[in-house]
């Protein structure tokens, strides 16, 4: 008796279904993609009975009776005619597996009619038996899937709770609605509408209608083209304060197909590496268009994976435009500030409390002069010109909003700013950390990197590094050199002979050893950014160190005019704002 047997059709279909129909969301994805390919401008998805009953209706082109019957045969498709078509796809579906796979694990009814037909067609599939009959129905196609996995108890037992399964369905419909903003989508669960997009064709509006964004985020719009390579990009990035805990907060679309785009993920990681906390992810939608022959979508049954012929160029294109968008966006507003009496300082330092000494670099930069202070009202407000005179070498465009008022200075740490909207609180350490970080990077990128930004040591400082630390430093000398570090080696041991001026008067061996160790433990791919973060953190004015009024004004000026000023390089928020409504609700809870 032969050992090799041809599988019966129903078993082969169930095996294929195992690849295509993983869960209820897979059914929805395949049916909605067919609706989009049919030219539909309105799609309704209704889910019932623990996500095991699903209906997808559209107003697309519909099917004639013969085509409707063939659509339920394996490998029957209207979207391919030759293998060459695989490399110039302009449809979502093409395998011809979705309908037969679904009908092999569920009871399926399909109502369809073309605009030229007087009557419609009803296709019923149950346990491998297919029946066709004439029926009345609207133009388009409506497919009803009932009792999903009724004949596959093992797959049924692996389904999660209905709420979890519906969450996956909602994610699928949401991603397709965003990918096709010109199509109206309505999603219902248990007879209740979950969202309804208008089909306006406008990406931002669809993001709000579908619930991907709440409307409270500050969005950064990205539009870019590379005509030479045929790339184009449209993206919406939420501000760094709106980070999330996993990559589900990132929707990547390539050639009108929602996919897991590793290049987009990597480019976003690079752009946000010094804006959000480590292990967190931005809230973003990226829509990338390429030449169809430069990508391969035929590598996975779910069509979620893609291969690119110009991967390096695509990554560079995405990275450059994400970084540029985050750096060139306008400074965050202080909510429109208004004229009020000025503030001067009164000494409230207690003799019993030690006064912390500011770093030497900070003293030079901000002309350290006065002890701990708070504010009281006086009659004269320092003018913008007076503020700018604290940094005469800076361009005149660097200024604070003209109608603002510093309302207080709490515990030599928090700067309180009164605004027309309410109250903004700025922490001095992380604000200064962001300022120093941007300066360090700008100096590293400056081809005319001058020696006055560096601290040259008269006597080289020996370093006490472990073997692993020594090996790491050896491999990353170029990254350290870009930021002003210089080392010499003798008998396999390193000594530091130059470092950034921000680290003046620090314990050099300890600082460098801690820096190398933190880099070894970091998962970040770009060592230069991690080095700059560490230098900025160790050099910044510490909380509890007192600032004079002039120093506070200068620090706010420097921070406010940073190109990326919402967060410190480690992703912590620099300022917290409370509207008058929020403050009122705190004191008058309902």
Secondary structure as UniProt FT lines:
FT   HELIX           9..20
FT   HELIX           24..37
FT   TURN            38..39
FT   STRAND          42..48
FT   HELIX           49..51
FT   STRAND          53..58
FT   HELIX           65..70
FT   TURN            71..72
FT   TURN            74..75
FT   HELIX           83..87
FT   HELIX           98..103
FT   STRAND          107..113
FT   TURN            115..116
FT   STRAND          120..126
FT   TURN            127..128
FT   STRAND          129..135
FT   STRAND          140..146
FT   TURN            148..151
FT   HELIX           153..157
FT   HELIX           162..179
FT   TURN            180..182
FT   STRAND          184..189
FT   TURN            190..191
FT   STRAND          192..196
FT   HELIX           203..209
FT   TURN            210..211
FT   STRAND          219..226
FT   TURN            227..230
FT   STRAND          231..238
FT   HELIX           240..242
FT   HELIX           247..249
FT   STRAND          250..254
FT   STRAND          258..259
FT   HELIX           262..272
FT   TURN            273..275
FT   TURN            278..279
FT   STRAND          284..289
FT   HELIX           292..294
FT   STRAND          295..296
FT   TURN            298..299
FT   TURN            301..302
FT   STRAND          307..308
FT   TURN            309..310
FT   HELIX           311..328
FT   STRAND          343..347
FT   TURN            351..352
FT   HELIX           360..366
FT   STRAND          373..377
FT   HELIX           384..388
FT   HELIX           389..391
FT   TURN            392..393
FT   TURN            396..397
FT   STRAND          405..410
FT   TURN            411..413
FT   STRAND          414..418
FT   STRAND          422..427
FT   HELIX           428..444
FT   TURN            447..448
FT   HELIX           451..453
FT   STRAND          454..462
FT   HELIX           467..475
FT   HELIX           477..482
FT   TURN            483..484
FT   STRAND          486..490
FT   TURN            491..492
FT   STRAND          493..500
FT   HELIX           501..503
FT   TURN            504..505
FT   HELIX           508..521
FT   HELIX           527..539
FT   TURN            543..544
FT   HELIX           549..560
FT   TURN            569..570
FT   STRAND          575..579
FT   HELIX           580..587
//
